[in-house]
Amino acid sequence: MTTHTDPDAAPAATPVLRTTPLHRVHEALGASFTDFGGWRMPLRYTSDLAEHHAVRCSAGIFDLSHMGEVKVTGPEAAAALSHALVGDMGAVAVGRAKYTMIVTPDGGVVDDLIVYHVGDEEYLVVPNAGNRERVAAELVGRCAGFGCVVEDVSLVTGLIAVQGPRAQEVLSRVIESGAAMPAALRPQEGEAPDGHRPDVLCGPSLLGRLRFYAAVRATAAGHSILLARTGYTGEDGFELFCGAEDAEDLWTVLTDTGAALSPTEVGGQMVPALTPCGLASRDSLRLEAGMPLYGHELHEELTPYDAGLGSVVTLDRADFVGRQALAERAGREGATGTTVLVALAGEGRRAARAGATVLSPDGEALGTVTSGLLSPTLGHPVALALLRPYRGDQPAWPEGTALVADVRGRPLEVAVVASPFYSRRR
Amino acid sequence: MAQPVLSHLRYSADHEWLEDGDPARVGITAVAADALGEVVFVELPEVGSQVEAGEPCGELESTKSVSDLVAPVSGTVVAVNEAVVEEPGTINEDPYGAGWLFTVDVDREGDLLSPQEYADRFDAVVAD
């Protein structure tokens, strides 16, 4: 037998998985690992469910150093990003963050992003781990011709999240001081809401006043960080961007601080103040909070409108990549071929998973589950699904509509519910 | 971390253990329990039903995945462990003990491995 070898068709090299600056910490904690977005990441340290519940009732700490960070700086950074993304970055005050997306010229979602406006001429764009290189390359291309510099700083940046009702209590012992632009802070009693100079505040008062979806430059355990009140769990929480070389020390200081605090008592069980949490609990937490995950609710074959997230698109402004396609799609809401994102809940313990078909009670296929599991907090199955529009004149499916999910050949009765499935008490 | 395999049981390559007896008892190994993560839903075969060696006879669902429970032997199901249906986490806590799944009157065995063969194949360690 003769084998012809095409030099261009050599077997792909075994992909090398990156590890985060916290890998040694995860190994020492005995984590189970999983491969995610090109990275070797902790899936869980002890138990998915214990980690999930810890975030809901106390606080959890996550290594998110696999996420991308792209800095865009320069006098035209806002204009460049407004051209590159579906949202208007000029409308984001210094110190605030915005959830947005980058789409193809056809309107397909390349990634969902959080953009932090961290200085007068400086933005930090945070893409998903697996999309980092593509997003960075797209930003370089789309920002060319504008007065700004695009720099992928992902591999020199660590990211640690502390999420849960006790997150502020833990961090108030670690954050030393911060310089916040006024827009990042809730006004103090009796103070005009739009002061003109940055406030320098010490830890507890800084954390107490930091708004949701805002960020400040701060010091924590002697390290310079960007401290953001953002997250992906549905809880109050913070994200700490730091130098990769500082990540291990910051993690240690945070976990030591948590260990010194009294545990939370929940139904007779003692839950540590701060629990290391892996990607498994991150996924169940985000789904309960109704948040989309790239590769599930979002992908390039869908526009933001088809993923139920059309509100992130600001059409009424100067041209941006994808604008024409999205404007056309916006005018076709409810038309054949479009989809809507629907939240579903069922009873019992058996869950409809991603890929399950959703049907009407009389058997008509309506769409597909994109994420689903037995909700650890609620105790019943929940799912997000992309369905065809309910009606041409009413695309959204009314709450309470009874549907059926095909769970590996057997029907599961589900009902349309409001998203999110879980909301924290405020 | 290498998971334990008990020396008095036999194993299938699908990660079920079999305790010989009349009837024989079936569960999943610590290797499988660890790989699944927290089991949140279990579906077991019905008492009196026939199971076929190598064929799915139930389901184990964790927060991350769904796996078939594969019968290591053919025969008639005598009893099922209702306690793990109520508390699926028992499978993670005690896979060889309280986390047993069902018992079966064995008509025919499937391909079973010795503790050492299973341990060698799945990076486990034989324990007493």
Interface residues (C-beta under 8 A of the other chain):
Chain A: G30 S32 L43 R44 S47 D48 L49 H52 A280 S281 D283 S284 R349 R350 A351 R353 L373 L374 P376 R408
Chain B: M1 D34 G37 E38 V40 F41 E43 E59 E61 S62 T63 K64 V66 P88 G89 N92
